[in-house]
Amino acid sequence: MSRQASTIGTRRPAVAGAALLVAAGLIAGCSGSSSSSSTLACPSKRGAAVTGTAPAATGRPAAGWTQPDAGLASTRDVASAITSRNAPKLGVAWTVPLTMSTAHTDGAYATTPVIVNGVVYVQDLDSDVFAISLATGKVLWTHDYSSPNGGPDGVNVAGGVVYAATARAAVALDAATGAQVWTRTLIGNDHEGIAMAPGYNNGTVYVSTVPANVTGQYLPGGEGILWALNAKTGVPEWSWNQVGNLWGNPGVNSGGGLWYTPSFDAQGNIYLGIANPGPLFGTKTYPWGSSRPGPDLYTDSVVKLSPAGKLLWYYQLTPHDLYDWDLQNPPVLTTANGRPVVIDGGKAGILIELDAQTGTLIWKRPVGGHDGHENDGLLTEHATPASRGLLPTEYCLEPSIYGGIETQLASNGSTTFAAVNDLALPATPANYTGSVTAVIEAVESAVGEMVAVNQDTGAVEWDTPLPSSPYGAATVTNDVVLTTTFHGDLYALDAATGAIVFKTPMSAGSNAPVAVDGDYVIAGAGAAQSSTQQNLIIAYKLGATGKLPDTVGS
């Protein structure tokens, strides 16, 4: 339903995170200390800080934040009034409460806003869509769906229409009123969901299913299928199944799906970053992922499709993934050494650069902490249920769950910026060995870093440690890189050197990227960890002097 409102939903403390870990089979279903808890110490193997100077920007920034990742190329690079010199003058202009229930989600908000004609369009993790005046912070309308999912969710806006999704369907809303224009159910079974901001290009809307929803993750038969829908009617034009017949065993397996919007080149070709296969690790009956032998195409891959949905090429980073190492981030379309390239990175904590025409690997760069298990999938892809001794009985795994490059990259044409989470956990070939409480505590105390990588060479230009996981992705404007952290800070770093030029506490933890428009930064503090933290959309503006009701941060 659509309604006029000033706030959204009703809030309760978030409890879904641990339940989803158990449901996915990643940790034992117990809380607190128990006999299943590991005594193996697993500190992060993150490297030391790297200092240096990045080259000048050479890209073409978007004029405004009118797409989920600023533009069709997903560079998250936008022109604005904000620089490294004036970033410390950012102050609070307005806030909007996020008061949805978080009983079934990991927080209230996890997406990037889209800003069109002075209106901020956003979606919370209950799938509710709302429009806010950029100038005043007034909520102009909301459309409630009460359809919780794991996110990140988000919207796209084109031609006076807002495109979004619930946990089950793609939807289109009138941008002026919030009235629903059309809806199209896309999930094929109750083990699937939708968790992305739709893509839009040349009159077509692109939405993918994922093998996950609030009832469980990577349950049998859940498939990632990309749907191309007519933007005016929602009628399907074509679809592309990312995982075929689930490698011959749909009664056990699942996989694929998109977390984020696809990228598009000038010819209308579509670039996807695809998620992992399941079951994760494997099962008691099928250890080593032996229910899905082989590389498990096209999971953990960058895929290029024609405008008609024909496969042009793919590059798979992690064949036969055991560890939830999605290559889920939107591929960045940019240039290096004078030619078009595609840069991506995901939960494996590895950046890759590919030739945009052929998909050929140009360079590969691990970032953040790594414990040496990158080839475990290759060691086990031909395993059978009877196989033994392929991996150690217990080991430290890094990147682990919620580690690596969880959220989107940014590029200014010469340098790619990656927000990296450093998190190591004890594991066996079957699952993580810590208790629910131990894993959650490790996630909450994890640290991170912002890394700048030269696009021509793949060399690290600078690497700045951060005291909390930067789930807020990377966003670049002029000579500033922005991110937010799980502990609840907004950071601005000098794009040339990585020096922190501005840090300010937010009202709650954050796992949402920012959007930039003119002299505004729109951020989401939607991961409250206690009753004293407040989930808010926060508008920062150069010269503003407003105050938050309460602040957290590192």
Buried (B, 14 or more C-beta within 10 A) or exposed (E): EBEEBEBBBEBEEBEBBBBBBBBBBBBBEBEEEEEBBBEBEBEBBBBEEBEBEBBEBEBBBBEBBBBBBBBBBBBBBBBBBBBBEBBEBBBBBBBBBBBBBBBBBBBBBBBBBBBBEEBBBBBBBBBBBBBBBBEEBEBBBBBBBEBBBBBBBBBBBBEEBBBBBBBBBBBBBBBBEBEBBBBBEBBEEEBBBBBBBBBBBEEBBBBBBBBBBBBBBBBBBBBBBBBBBBBEEBEEBBBBBBBBEBBEBBEBBBBBBBBBBBBBBEEBBBBBBBBBBBBBBBBEEBBBBBBBBEBBBBBBBBBBBEBEBEEBBBBBBBBBBBBBBBBBBBBBBBBBEEEBBBBBBBBBBBBBBBBBEEBEEBBEBBBBBBBEBBEBBEBBBEBEEEEEEEBEEBBBBBBBBBBBBBBBBBBBBBBBBBBBBBBBBBBBBBBBBBBBBBBBEBBBEBBBBBBBBBBBBBEBBBBBBBBBBBBBBBBBBBBBBBBBBBBBBBBBBBBBBBEBBBBBBBBBBBBBBBBBBBBBBBBBBBBBBEEEBBBBBBBBBBEBEBEBEEBBBB
